[in-house]
Every structure is written in structure tokens, then in C-alpha cells.
Amino acid sequence: MTARSAPITRHVNRIISVLRRISAEGEASHLTFSDLITAMGPHAHRLLILMLTLLNMIPGPPGFGGTIAWTTFAVALAMVLGKPIRLPDLIGRRKLPLKPLLLASEQVARVTAIIARFSRPRLRWLTGVEATVPYGIFTMVISVAMTIPIPFVNAVPNVGLCILAFSMLNRDGIGVFLGVLVCLLGLAVEVGLVFGVINLGMGAIEAMR
């Protein structure tokens, strides 16, 4: 299988096509999360999870990462329930810069073409329909952990989710294992930092007594 014919290549090209169409249809410089869901399709759960993890790699204003994490949680929950994606207005009305998003997606397409040379369909039982619920639940857990505002640390589990989403779409079970491991590593780092902060706080309180 060539990189051009790999499933993930087709999925990433779909993302770019949708963004280019939105950009060409209007003069708006931004689109909302709800607009994005509508454009990609309310049943494109796996594709939207990949897109959201990619979005989380773009620097944004304070609270942007948390919004992405909760949006990912909502998409994963809908996937687990087998329902179309519906975002609460608080999230759905948040805006995304269209031009940087399109440029980033085009860069991702180039990287994807390289990765697709090494990633291929294998161990498909880890990426099939039966894996949908476990995948969704795992994504929800990691997404909740990523809502904790710890600078830079959330990048690790987000990369793990990106690898996992990429591999699920490319039907690559080996990549799924790798994505899960990176997510768990990031989760372990976050838990360690949280406990470290708690212990420091308790130590400071004890020292003041």
C-alpha cells in the first residue's frame, strides 16, 4: 500500500477539502466549533477526534486547550453512545481562526504522507467497530485529564491521542498501542505533578503552624 492510497491520507485530504471549501465560500476569518462539526459531519467521530488533537497543537489564547479537551470529550461521548455529535452552546460558539487552521492542516498532510509510508493496516481487531467503545472511553478519560491547566504537560497526552486517532483511522493496531502508551505516560506525569503540588502545599501549611 502506498502512502497516497493509505486510509489516513484520504481522511486528512478530506479535512483539507472541507476547510478549503469553507474558506472559499465566505469572507469570514473564523469558524465556530459547531460550524466545524456541521462541515465534517455529525457522525464523523473518529475523524473529528484526530482534527481536534491537531488543533490542540496550534498555540491559542488562554482556555483554548481546555475548550479543545472538552470538545474532544463531547465527541468521544457521542461516539460511545452511538449518537450524532452535538456541542453545548458554550463550546459550540467558540471561534477558530480559519487561515492558520488550513495552513496547519496542509502541513499535517505533508507529514502524514511521510508517516503513512511506515504505518499500515495491521492488527485490525484493535481498530474495528468492536474497538469503538473502548476507544471512546479511553479518549474521554484522557480528555478530562487534559482540562487540568498544567502548562506544556498536556502536550504529551495530546500527542498520544493524536497518534491513537491517526492509527485508528489508518487501521494500524501497532500505532494504537503506541498512542495508548504515550497517553498513559502523559497521564502519569500529570498525576505526579498534581501530587507534587499537593504535597508542597501541605508541607507549606505544616511549616506555617
C-alpha positions as CSV (number, residue, x, y, z in Angstrom):
1,M,0.0,0.0,0.0
2,T,1.4,3.4,-1.0
3,A,1.2,6.5,1.2
4,R,-1.2,8.1,-1.3
5,S,-3.7,5.2,-1.0
6,A,-3.4,4.8,2.8
7,P,-6.7,5.4,4.7
8,I,-5.3,8.2,6.8
9,T,-4.2,10.1,3.7
10,R,-7.7,10.1,2.4
11,H,-9.1,11.3,5.8
12,V,-6.6,14.1,6.1
13,N,-7.3,15.2,2.5
14,R,-11.0,15.3,3.4
15,I,-10.2,17.7,6.3
16,I,-8.3,20.0,3.9
17,S,-11.0,19.9,1.3
18,V,-13.6,20.9,3.8
19,L,-11.6,23.7,5.2
20,R,-10.8,25.0,1.7
21,R,-14.4,24.9,0.8
22,I,-15.4,26.9,3.9
23,S,-12.7,29.4,3.1
24,A,-13.8,29.8,-0.5
25,E,-17.5,30.1,0.3
26,G,-17.3,33.1,2.6
27,E,-15.2,36.0,3.8
28,A,-15.3,35.0,7.5
29,S,-11.8,34.7,9.0
30,H,-13.1,32.3,11.7
31,L,-15.5,29.4,12.1
32,T,-17.1,28.1,15.2
33,F,-16.8,24.6,16.6
34,S,-20.4,24.0,15.7
35,D,-19.6,25.0,12.1
36,L,-16.7,22.6,12.1
37,I,-19.0,19.7,13.3
38,T,-21.5,20.6,10.6
39,A,-18.9,20.7,7.9
40,M,-17.2,17.5,8.8
41,G,-20.5,15.7,9.6
42,P,-22.1,14.8,12.9
43,H,-21.2,11.2,12.5
44,A,-17.5,11.7,11.7
45,H,-16.5,10.9,15.3
46,R,-13.1,9.4,14.6
47,L,-12.1,12.0,12.1
48,L,-13.1,14.9,14.4
49,I,-11.1,13.5,17.3
50,L,-8.0,13.5,15.0
51,M,-8.8,17.0,13.9
52,L,-9.2,18.2,17.5
53,T,-5.9,16.8,18.6
54,L,-4.2,18.6,15.7
55,L,-6.0,21.8,16.6
56,N,-4.6,21.5,20.1
57,M,-1.1,21.7,18.7
58,I,-1.8,25.2,17.4
59,P,-1.0,27.9,20.0
60,G,-4.2,29.6,21.2
61,P,-5.5,32.1,23.8
62,P,-5.9,31.1,27.5
63,G,-8.5,28.5,27.8
64,F,-8.2,27.3,24.2
65,G,-6.7,23.9,25.3
66,G,-9.4,23.3,27.8
67,T,-12.1,24.0,25.2
68,I,-10.4,21.6,22.8
69,A,-10.3,18.9,25.6
70,W,-14.0,19.3,26.5
71,T,-14.9,19.3,22.8
72,T,-12.9,16.0,22.3
73,F,-14.7,14.6,25.4
74,A,-18.1,15.5,23.8
75,V,-17.2,13.9,20.5
76,A,-15.9,10.7,22.2
77,L,-19.1,10.5,24.4
78,A,-21.3,10.8,21.3
79,M,-19.2,8.0,19.7
80,V,-19.6,5.8,22.7
81,L,-23.4,6.4,22.8
82,G,-23.7,6.0,19.0
83,K,-25.2,9.4,18.7
84,P,-24.6,12.3,16.3
85,I,-22.3,15.0,17.7
86,R,-24.0,17.9,19.4
87,L,-22.0,20.5,21.3
88,P,-23.3,22.7,24.1
89,D,-23.5,26.4,23.1
90,L,-20.8,27.3,25.5
91,I,-18.3,25.2,23.4
92,G,-20.1,25.3,20.0
93,R,-19.9,29.1,19.8
94,R,-16.2,29.3,20.4
95,K,-14.3,30.5,17.2
96,L,-11.4,29.1,15.4
97,P,-9.0,31.0,13.1
98,L,-9.7,29.6,9.6
99,K,-6.5,30.6,7.8
100,P,-4.0,29.2,10.4
101,L,-6.1,26.1,10.7
102,L,-6.0,25.5,6.9
103,L,-2.2,26.1,6.8
104,A,-1.6,23.8,9.7
105,S,-3.8,21.1,8.1
106,E,-1.8,21.4,4.8
107,Q,1.5,20.9,6.8
108,V,-0.1,17.9,8.6
109,A,-0.9,16.4,5.2
110,R,2.8,16.5,4.2
111,V,3.8,14.9,7.5
112,T,1.0,12.3,7.2
113,A,2.3,11.3,3.7
114,I,5.7,10.5,5.3
115,I,4.2,8.6,8.3
116,A,1.9,6.7,6.1
117,R,4.9,5.0,4.5
118,F,5.6,3.2,7.7
119,S,2.1,2.9,9.2
120,R,-0.2,0.4,7.5
121,P,-3.3,-1.7,8.3
122,R,-2.3,-4.4,10.8
123,L,-3.9,-5.9,13.9
124,R,-7.2,-4.6,12.6
125,W,-9.1,-6.1,15.5
126,L,-7.8,-3.1,17.6
127,T,-9.2,-0.6,15.2
128,G,-12.6,-2.1,14.1
129,V,-16.1,-1.4,15.2
130,E,-15.6,-3.5,18.3
131,A,-12.9,-1.1,19.5
132,T,-15.2,2.0,19.2
133,V,-16.5,2.0,22.8
134,P,-13.1,1.2,24.5
135,Y,-11.5,3.9,22.3
136,G,-14.2,6.4,23.1
137,I,-14.0,5.8,26.9
138,F,-10.2,6.0,26.9
139,T,-10.4,9.3,24.9
140,M,-12.9,10.7,27.4
141,V,-10.6,9.8,30.4
142,I,-7.5,11.4,28.7
143,S,-9.6,14.5,27.7
144,V,-10.7,15.1,31.3
145,A,-7.1,14.9,32.5
146,M,-6.1,17.4,29.8
147,T,-8.6,20.0,31.2
148,I,-6.2,20.5,34.2
149,P,-4.3,23.7,33.3
150,I,-0.8,22.5,33.6
151,P,1.4,24.4,31.0
152,F,3.2,22.3,28.4
153,V,2.5,19.0,30.2
154,N,-0.8,18.4,28.4
155,A,1.1,18.3,25.1
156,V,2.2,14.7,25.9
157,P,-1.2,13.1,26.3
158,N,-2.5,15.2,23.3
159,V,0.3,13.8,21.1
160,G,-0.7,10.3,22.4
161,L,-4.3,10.9,21.4
162,C,-3.2,12.2,18.0
163,I,-1.2,9.0,17.4
164,L,-4.1,6.9,18.6
165,A,-6.6,8.8,16.4
166,F,-4.2,8.6,13.4
167,S,-3.8,4.9,13.9
168,M,-7.5,4.1,14.4
169,L,-8.2,5.8,11.1
170,N,-5.3,4.1,9.3
171,R,-6.3,0.7,10.9
172,D,-2.9,0.3,12.4
173,G,-3.1,-1.7,15.6
174,I,0.6,-1.2,16.4
175,G,0.1,2.5,16.3
176,V,-2.8,2.1,18.7
177,F,-0.5,0.5,21.2
178,L,2.0,3.3,20.8
179,G,-0.7,6.0,21.2
180,V,-2.0,4.4,24.3
181,L,1.4,4.2,25.8
182,V,2.2,7.9,25.1
183,C,-1.2,8.9,26.6
184,L,-0.5,6.8,29.8
185,L,3.0,8.3,30.1
186,G,1.5,11.8,29.9
187,L,-1.2,10.9,32.4
188,A,1.4,9.6,34.8
189,V,3.4,12.8,34.5
190,E,0.3,14.9,35.2
191,V,-0.7,12.8,38.2
192,G,2.9,13.0,39.5
193,L,2.8,16.8,39.2
194,V,-0.6,17.2,40.8
195,F,0.5,15.1,43.8
196,G,3.8,17.0,44.0
197,V,1.9,20.3,44.1
198,I,-0.4,18.9,46.8
199,N,2.5,17.7,48.9
200,L,4.3,21.0,48.6
201,G,1.1,22.8,49.6
202,M,0.6,20.6,52.6
203,G,4.3,21.0,53.6
204,A,4.0,24.8,53.4
205,I,0.9,24.7,55.6
206,E,2.6,22.5,58.2
207,A,5.6,24.8,58.2
208,M,3.4,27.8,59.0
209,R,1.9,26.1,62.0
